[in-house]
Amino acid sequence: MRYLILLLILLATYNFSFATPSYFNDLAKDHWANSAVYDLIKKGITSGYPDGTFRGEKSISRYEAAVFFAKLAEKGKETKKIERLLAELKTEFYAKKYQIENPDNLIFSGSYSQQIINKGPTVGYRFKGSLHKTIGQSGNFTINADTTDAGYGGTTRNIATNLFDIETNLLLGKINYKATTGPDKIIYRDTSGINPSDDYKIFQRPRTSFSSSTFIQNLGLSLEYISHQTSLTGEGAPSEINGQIVYTYKKLPLLGKTTISVQPRYLYNNSTKSALTEFVLSCAPTTNGSCQFLFGAKENDPSKIYIKVDGEYKTDRTKIKFTANKVGEDYRQAMDQYEFVGLNSFNKLIVDGTCDIALELFKMLNNNTSLDFKTDMVMTDNFQYGVNYAGTTWTSELGLKYFSSNILALRSFYRIYSAPSGLSSPDANIAISVPIFSDLIGIEATISL
């Protein structure tokens, strides 16, 4: 949304004096941006959609914005007016420009982050890089490297099996085929005891899988095979076959744009098999607001049900997000009990028999500085918290980030972590003894190329 606003600001800087009859179904003749839209179309900078709409309220990605600016810059007359906007998209703009000019070459992007924590102090680094290549008009592949926690003192990872993943996409007709090989989730263990809030933090990486998907108007269909890696506690993980049916309503009364999906999952290994199904309803009742409801069930039993509710309000400078996960104590089977539910706002596991509630806030204070806050409480599935309930925790973090340039960003943060029972998790397989209360101050520096 931020970049859609930037584009609208850009349009407002033009001095258009003509009027053009409106031929877009969703653009009224008296709309304030009418003349600007049609002037850009005449110049070949942008165009409408095949169904006769312009979709002026639609959010755009950074890549779409980069292509827009690339076309605008090619005209040569308005370059000075967009230099400031281009600066905010510098990395993506030049990557996309290079990709357009050199379609057969590899595209590289990457980032490096350094973290210093006052307890110790401890110093850790993380490098992420990506090589991307387009193959003709219908295929591409990407090689990603990620050191995850290998730069955190004392942790070692196998380069071949843990640090790299490969993704290949191929479009044949209307069906997209995708093959991925990767390490799956990487689990960080805080063996030093300095930072207990990060123990069992998960770095989610791509999994080894193969999928096919297609879209027919508003209907999406997909089928996927996944080879899960060895699970958290050492037992062999199963293979999975899942399908997904997604249908999108462009606009429903009160709900706005709405998506309904059904995803059955079937898991198996040499000795065990199991099945569960997820139902998801997503809607956007307002321009800035969206919400989602997920219901998962393995059997018709309250202990084998998963419910997730989240809502988000977002403008170009503000974001507020609320998330609640309630997982039955037997929702997942023992052979792969740490899959399917996802992670909380601190990238920690949400285990069976718990309720996890989180609130996240983000605010741009000015063009170079942002403030962020998140808090996450883990309770029993009956909403109980305290010294008598093993593994109930409360984590909160306040951060201040400064963008010194388009490449370098600095962030300082303060985090508190409370575990009133003295245990980090209600799951005995992964629980460790931790202080009832701990806190830390950290500084992060990130360089993006």
C-alpha positions, 0 to 999 in steps of 0.5 A, spaced: 500 500 500 505 504 501 508 504 494 501 505 491 500 511 495 507 513 492 505 512 485 498 517 487 503 522 489 507 522 483 501 522 479 499 528 483 505 532 481 503 532 473 500 538 470 494 535 466 490 540 462 486 535 458 479 531 459 478 524 456 472 520 456 472 514 461 472 507 458 474 503 464 469 500 468 471 502 475 474 509 473 468 515 473 469 521 469 469 525 475 474 521 478 480 526 481 485 521 477 482 520 471 486 525 466 492 523 470 491 515 468 489 516 461 495 520 460 500 515 463 496 510 458 497 514 452 505 515 454 505 507 454 507 507 461 501 503 464 495 500 462 488 497 464 486 489 465 483 485 460 476 485 463 476 493 462 478 495 469 483 499 472 483 497 479 486 503 482 485 501 489 489 495 488 495 494 492 502 493 488 508 489 489 515 493 489 516 489 483 510 492 479 512 499 482 519 498 479 517 496 472 512 502 473 518 507 474 523 503 469 517 505 464 517 512 466 524 513 466 525 511 459 521 517 457 526 521 459 522 527 461 520 526 468 526 523 471 528 529 476 521 528 479 521 521 480 529 521 483 526 521 490 521 515 489 526 511 485 531 512 491 526 508 496 526 502 490 533 502 488 535 495 489 528 492 486 529 498 481 536 496 478 535 489 479 529 489 475 532 493 470 538 489 469 533 483 469 530 486 463 536 488 459 539 481 461 534 476 461 539 470 460 544 472 466 543 470 473 540 476 478 543 476 485 540 479 491 542 479 498 542 481 505 547 481 511 545 482 518 549 483 525 546 482 532 549 484 538 546 483 545 548 486 551 548 479 555 555 477 555 555 481 550 553 476 544 554 477 537 551 474 531 551 474 524 546 472 518 547 472 511 542 471 505 543 471 498 539 469 492 541 467 485 535 468 480 535 466 472 529 466 467 529 460 462 525 462 456 518 465 457 515 460 461 520 458 466 525 460 472 530 457 477 532 460 484 538 458 488 538 461 495 543 461 501 541 462 508 546 461 514 540 462 519 543 461 526 550 458 523 553 465 525 551 465 532 556 463 537 558 455 537 552 453 532 555 449 526 551 447 520 552 443 514 553 447 508 550 442 503 544 440 507 542 446 511 544 452 508 542 452 501 535 451 497 533 450 490 526 452 487 524 451 479 518 453 476 515 451 469 509 454 466 506 449 461 499 451 458 495 453 464 499 449 469 505 451 473 509 446 476 514 447 482 519 443 484 523 445 491 529 442 495 531 445 501 532 443 509 525 445 512 525 448 518 532 450 522 531 449 530 536 454 534 538 452 541 540 457 546 545 453 549 548 459 553 542 460 557 543 468 555 537 469 551 532 463 553 526 467 549 530 465 543 531 457 545 527 453 540 526 459 535 525 456 528 528 459 521 523 456 516 526 454 510 523 451 504 522 444 504 523 438 499 516 438 495 513 438 488 507 441 486 502 443 480 497 449 480 492 452 476 487 458 476 481 458 472 477 465 472 476 465 480 478 458 482 485 455 484 487 448 484 493 445 487 496 438 488 503 438 492 507 432 495 512 434 501 518 430 504 518 432 511 525 432 514 527 429 521 522 432 526 524 436 532 525 430 537 529 425 532 523 421 530 522 420 522 518 425 519 512 422 514 511 424 507 505 428 505 500 429 500 495 435 500 490 438 495 487 445 495 481 448 492 481 456 493 475 460 490 475 468 490 469 472 490 471 479 488 466 483 492 461 480 497 456 484 502 460 486 508 466 482 507 468 485 501 473 481 497 473 474 500 477 467 499 474 461 501 479 455 501 479 447 503 486 443 504 485 436 505 492 433 508 494 426 508 500 423 511 504 417 512 510 413 513 512 405 514 507 404 520 503 410 521 498 414 517 493 420 518 489 425 515 486 432 517 483 438 513 483 445 514 478 450 512 480 458 511 476 464 510 479 470 508 476 477 507 477 485 506 471 488 508 475 495 508 480 498 503 485 498 509 482 492 513 483 484 512 481 478 517 482 471 516 479 465 520 482 458 519 479 451 522 482 445 522 480 438 524 483 431 524 477 428 527 470 430 530 473 431 537 475 438 541 482 435 542 483 434 535 481 441 532 485 447 531 482 454 530 486 461 528 483 468 527 487 474 525 485 481 523 490 486 520 489 494 519 494 497 514 495 504 511 502 506 508 505 508 515 501 504 520 500 497 521 496 493 527 495 486 527 492 481 532 493 473 531 490 468 536 491 460 535 488 455 539 490 448 538 487 442 541 491 437 545 491 432 540 491 436 534 497 433 531 499 426 531 506 424 534 510 422 528 510 429 526 507 434 532 510 440 530 507 441 523 501 445 520 500 450 525 506 455 524 509 459 528 508 465 533 510 472 532 517 471 535 518 465 530 517 460 536 513 453 535 505 453 537 504 446 540 498 442 541 494 444 548 496 451 547 493 458 546 497 463 543 495 470 542 499 476 539 499 483 538 503 487 533 504 494 531 508 498 526 509 506 525 513 510 520 515 516 525 518 519 519 521 517 512 527 514 515 525 512 522 520 507 524 517 504 531 515 497 532 512 493 538 510 486 539 507 482 544 505 474 545 502 470 550 502 463 551 497 460 555 493 453 556 488 451 551 483 453 557 486 460 557 490 459 563 496 463 565 501 463 571 506 459 575 501 453 576 501 452 568 507 449 565 510 452 559 506 459 559 510 465 557 509 472 555 514 475 551 514 483 549 519 487 544 519 494 543 524 496 537 526 503 533 529 502 526 533 507 522 534 507 515 541 511 514 540 509 506 537 505 502 542 499 503 543 500 511 538 500 516 540 500 524 535 497 529 535 497 537 530 493 541 528 491 548 525 485 550 522 482 556 521 474 557 516 471 563 515 464 564 512 464 571 512 456 571 520 456 570 519 452 564 519 454 557 514 450 553 508 445 556 511 440 551 516 436 555 520 434 549 522 441 548 521 444 555 527 447 558 528 450 565 529 458 564 529 464 569 522 466 571 523 473 568 529 475 563 530 481 559 535 484 554 537 489 549 540 488 542 542 492 536 541 490 529 545 492 523 542 490 516 545 491 509 541 489 503 544 489 496 
